[in-house]
């Protein structure tokens, strides 16, 4: 869980650095991906607080996937 949480944090940091430079955060599709990522992250944190760490990991992986989609949709290629 801690690894996936850190990985998600890293992608959020990338969003701030990469997308702020491009002003891509105003794109509706990018915003949709970011909102979904936030929702999934919240669900992951709630699952972890209930001790459901396997579910929390799955939710964090999905959240990170949404962040990757946002980055790519903004025109920045990242592998994965």
C-alpha positions in Angstrom: 0.0 0.0 0.0 2.7 2.5 1.0 4.6 1.9 -2.3 1.4 2.5 -4.4 0.6 5.6 -2.3 4.1 7.0 -3.0 3.8 6.1 -6.7 0.4 8.0 -6.8 2.0 11.0 -5.1 4.8 11.0 -7.6 2.4 11.1 -10.5 0.5 13.9 -8.9 3.7 15.8 -8.6 4.4 15.2 -12.3 0.9 16.6 -13.1 1.7 19.8 -11.3 5.1 20.2 -13.0 4.3 19.1 -16.5 0.7 20.2 -16.9 1.1 23.6 -15.3 3.7 24.5 -17.8 1.3 23.6 -20.7 -1.8 25.0 -19.0 -3.4 21.7 -19.9 -5.2 21.4 -16.6 -7.9 23.5 -18.2 -8.6 20.9 -20.9 -12.0 19.2 -20.1 -10.7 15.7 -20.8 -7.6 16.2 -18.6 -9.8 17.6 -15.8 -12.1 14.5 -16.1 -9.1 12.2 -15.6 -7.8 14.2 -12.7 -11.3 14.2 -11.0 -11.6 10.4 -11.4 -8.0 10.0 -10.0 -9.0 12.0 -7.0 -12.2 10.0 -6.4 -10.3 6.7 -6.7 -7.6 8.0 -4.3 -10.2 8.9 -1.8 -11.8 5.5 -2.0 -8.3 3.9 -1.6 -7.6 5.9 1.5 -11.0 4.9 2.9 -10.4 1.2 2.2 -7.0 1.4 3.8 -8.5 3.0 6.9 -10.8 -0.1 7.2 -7.8 -2.4 6.8 -8.7 -3.5 3.3 -5.2 -2.9 1.9 -5.6 -5.2 -1.1 -8.6 -3.2 -2.3 -6.8 0.0 -1.5 -3.8 -1.0 -3.6 -6.1 -1.8 -6.6 -7.8 1.6 -6.2 -4.5 3.4 -6.0 -3.3 1.6 -9.2 -6.5 2.7 -10.9 -6.0 6.3 -9.7 -2.4 6.4 -10.9 -3.7 5.0 -14.3 -6.0 8.0 -14.5 -3.2 10.4 -13.8 -1.1 8.7 -16.6 -4.1 9.2 -18.9 -4.3 12.9 -18.0 -0.5 13.4 -18.6 -0.7 11.6 -21.9 -3.8 13.4 -23.0 -2.0 16.7 -22.3 0.6 15.7 -24.9 3.3 14.5 -22.6 4.5 10.9 -23.2 5.4 8.8 -20.2 6.2 5.1 -20.4 4.1 2.5 -18.8 
